[in-house]
Amino acid sequence: MKTAIVSALVMFGVAIVISMGVAALMKVLFLLIRRINAPKKG
């Protein structure tokens, strides 16, 4: 019983880390695309 709870908590933590990593990657990609598409000043 205890091992099942621990494994569930570990899976939950991994899912949170993965979702945070994906969100960070998408934010970085969005910034890069905006920088590339933006008209250069000067």
N, C-alpha and C positions, 0 to 999 in steps of 0.2 A: 504493500500500500504506500509506504513511504517513498520507495523508489519511483513509483508512478507519479507522485506529486512532484518530486524533484525533477524528473525528466520533463514533465509538463511545464514547470517553471523555466527550465533551460530552453525548451523550444520557444516559449513565449519571449524570453530575452533575446534569443537569436533572431526571431521574427522582427522584434522592435529594432535591433541593430541593423538588419538588412533593409528595413523600410527607411530608416534614417539615412543610411548610406545611399540608397536609391534617390531619395529626395535631394541630398546634397549633390549627387552627380547631375541630376536634372537641372538644378539651379546653376551649376557651373557651366553646363552645356548651353543653357539659355543665355547666360552672360556672354559666353564666347560667340554664339551666333549673333547676338545683338551687336557685339563689338565689331564683328566681321562685316555685318550688313550696314552698320552705321556709316554715313558719309564722313570721310576724313576731314577734319577742320584744318584750315590753313592751306 
